[in-house]
Amino acid sequence: MSDKIHKLQADIHHVKDALRSFLVDKLNVSFLRINWIKLNFLDSHIVAKAEILDSFVTYFESKKGVSHKFNIKSTESGQIHTSTIDECLRLQAFKANLSYVITCGTGHYLCLGIVNGDSLPDENENGLNCKLYNNSDHSLTKLLAEVPLEVIEKSYSNLNGSRFNYSDIEFAVVDVKIGDDIRFDNYKLSQNRTNPLRDYVSLKLLKSSI
């Protein structure tokens, strides 16, 4: 029984990964903007709900987890060296369950380890400088500013009727709802927003063997 449960958990995780890649492609956003995806399995279809974030500087700073302040400087090669970044990486990046470490400048610098699926901050309009450390290949890249939700939401219409695959299963999006279950057909862009920092997109998925 435990083996079946583990397989089911793995399958759900892979379906979420496939859906995340689908949203990244159709909405033209970084996967870092997709905070979470929840799946609800019904008799004839799946309902997937995703939270897409706009600006999460405040969200990041209040995020649960261990943060570490340090001073930072960069070299001409783009590498980062500080007197305490090794401590940050030892405390955060070396943890087996962490996929990334982010560092952001907010007067001082914050270091926070995160797991796969968690969100990372972009450079905001005030020029917040954030970098991403990949724990798998030890690369360090800059997080650039991305377009706001007001622009992203114009692409929600691209989701309806689209398809994506996981293993030998093809999923088709047959309905799109925004926010509090507002059908996209009835959704007035930028006028029904109750929270300017995040959108909730629900997709009704039908599945069939390829």
Phi, psi and omega in degrees: 000318181296324178296320179294322179295316179297320179295318179298317178298319179294318180297317179298318179299318181290323176297318178298320178297317179296319179292322178298316178297322178298314180294321178301317182289314185286326182263352180057051178233161174289146178297342180291341181279344182268103189290312178206160175228130178241140181244137176237112184271117178251179186298315188250351184200176177241138171252120179250131178239131182237142173256122181247125186263151180258293178230122184229040174295309178296320179299317180296315184291335179262001184295140180293142181140173182271124176249153183223123180273142177201160174271148189224147173212151183247155178258174180297333180282354180091353178285156182247132178227134172217170179286342185234001181294330176299323178295319178301311183293324178294320181284329189246298190293333183280355176289134187297332184270004181258135179262330185217161168232134178247146175232134182224143178264118177227052189093308165245186179247143178247143177235127182218127175277142181225159178259166180301135180100341176283161184267153177237148180282148171265170172289124185269184185293343178271003176083027177302127186261112182237142177233152183243124175257120180272119185285346181274317181246005176060028177272158181230120182229159180270137175272119183265161178295143177239169184291150181285171181299328180302331177273318182298320186296340177292343180266358181301330180295339179289345184282320186294129180087354181279164182226151172214160186242146165224120182057235181258020181248133174254131178252135177242132177276117184247354178201142180232129177234145184243141175060233183275065176057039175269121178300141183301327180299332182256006186271125177266115186306130174068004182253341181256015185284119177266334178230111186289352185261354182202152174238150174243121182243121179252132181240131172268120185248131170255142181239146177206150180290141178281000000 
